[in-house]
Amino acid sequence: MQRLTEKDLWPNPVYERSRDEYRRHIIELKRPRRIALGESVTVLFENRETVKFQIQEMLRAEGISTPEGVRAEIEVYDGLLPGPDELSATLTIEVTEEARIPETLRRLVGIEEALWLVFAGHEVRASFEAGRSDGARISAVQFVRFRLTPEERAGLLGAGSARLELRHPGYEASVVLSPATLASLRGDLAE
């Protein structure tokens, strides 16, 4: 997937004028890419457009407009872009009751070994970004990748169905991906 550059981003005044329309577009783009995995975990499959949106929003919110500042934001978010034969995602642990947050984040230690994409006889375990757990608790936001061999890529492109599974002793969930989700992910792999 092609990396983002400064040329791909709008200056803040231009972005501000088209922000509402662009946000509507991104909301629709994300709809099939956002997977509720049980009650407390959401997985959002990222692509070039979703990452571009996050950068644009940060540039706007922080008032960043210098070339150095824009490059720094691109570097921060660049790691969310999937590489060749990869899917990338942001996994978010969503707990609304503040008192439950510490216990939930402790209970889910080890989650980095427990997220799987299952399709056409393949089981691909997610690789989590390092440094988002201290062994006693985890971060509520995790960045993950599903690295596919050529055989797995071909299997996913041709699969009739696929599911996302969380196989953690403290949290188990499985969701069959919708045809719209599969189509969106296949589009990423075709780029």
N, C-alpha and C positions, 0 to 999 in steps of 0.2 A: 504494500500500500504506500502510495506516495506521501512523503513527509510534508508537513505544513511549513511554509516560509512566510516571511513578512508580506510578500506580494499576495498571499492568499487571504490576508486579513484586511478588513476595512478600517480606515481611520475612525476614531470615536465619533466625530460628527456625522459621518456617513452611516455608520452603524446605528446611531441613535435614530436617524430618519427611517431606517428600514427594520428596526428591531422588532416591532410588533408582528409584522408579517413573517420575519425570519423565525421568531419564537414559535409562531403557529406551525410553521413548516417543521421545525425541530420536534415539537410536541407530537406531531403526527408520525414523524420518522421514528421516534423513540417508542411509540405505543406498542408495536409488536416486539420490540427489542428489550422491553422491561418485563422481567419474569418475577412474579411473586413466588418465592420458594418457601412455602409454609407461612406462618403468621408474622415472623420477624425478619426474614431475609429477603432482600431484593437483589436481583442480578440484572444489570443493564449492559447489554453488549454494545461496545463502543465501535465507532468507525470514524473516518476522517471528518464527517460532518458534525457528529456529536462532540468531538474534541475541538473542532473549530469553534463551535458555539460556546463551549466552556471557556476557551481563551478569550473570545470576544466579550463575554460577560465579565471576566476578570479585568480585562483592559478597561472596560467601561466603569466597573465598580471602583477600581483603584485609580482611575484617571491616568492610566499609563499611556504615553504617546511617544516617548523617545524610542529611537531604533534599538537602543540597548535594553530598555525595559520590555519592549515587545519581544525581542529575541529571548530574554530571560523567561518570559511567560511561555513561549513556545517550547523551550527546553524543559520546563516543569511538566508540561502536559504531553510532550512528545512520547513519553513512555507508555501512554495509554493507547497509542496507535498499534493495531495489530501488524505484525510482520508478515512476510510471505508464509502461506500455509498455517496461519494462526487466526484464532478468534481471541479478542481481548474483551474484558468486562470489568465493571466496577461492581463489587459485591458490598452491599450496605446492610448493616445490622440495625434495624429500626425498632427501637424500644421507646414508647411514648411516656411511660411512667419513669420519671427520673430516678426514683428509688430502686428500680429494677436494673438500671443500666450496669452498675459495677458487677453485680452477680451474673448477669447475662454475658458480659464480656469475659468474665473468668470461666464460666461454664463452657464457652465455645473455643477455649484454647485447644489447638490441634485442628481447627477447621481447615488449615492449609493442606491437610492430607485427605480431605473428605468431600471435595466437590468434583463431580464427574459429569461428563457429557457422554451419553450412551446412544448408539445408533448402529444399525446394520451389522450387528455382531461385534462392534468395537466399543471399548470403554476407554475414554481419554480423561485422565485425571488433570485437573487444573493445576497450573504452577502459580503460586502466589508470590507477590513481590516481597522480598526479604525486608526485615526490620519493622514489621507491623505487628509484632508480638514480642512481649518480653518474657514469655514463659509463664507468667502469672495471669496475664490478661491480654486481650487482643485489641487492635484498633477497630472501631465501628465501621471503618471504610477500608476495604481491601481491594487491591488491583490484581487481577488474575489473567492468565493466558491459557488457552487450550492450544498446544502445539501439535499439529497434525502431521503424520507421516504422509507421503504421497498416497499410500493405500487408504489411510483414514480419510484424507481429503476427498478422494474419489468416492469413498463410501458415504460420506456426508452429502456430497453433491447428488448422489443417486438414492439416498435413503428415503423411504416412504414415510418414516417418522423418526423422531429423536426425543430424548428426554434429558432433563437436567436433574441430577440427584445430589442430595446432601446426605452423606452417610457418616454422620458424627454421632457418637454415643449420647450426646446431650441434645441432639437436634437432628431428626431425620425427616426428609421431605423429598418428594419426587413430583415432577411436573412434566407432562407431555407438551412439547413445543408445538405451537399452533402452526398450520400451514403458512401463515403470514410471517411468523418468526423464522421458520426454516427458509422461506424465500429470501428474506432480508439477509440472513447469514450466508446463504449461498451467493448472494450478490457480492458480499464482502470477499468471499473466496475467489470469485471470478475476476476481481479487479487485478 
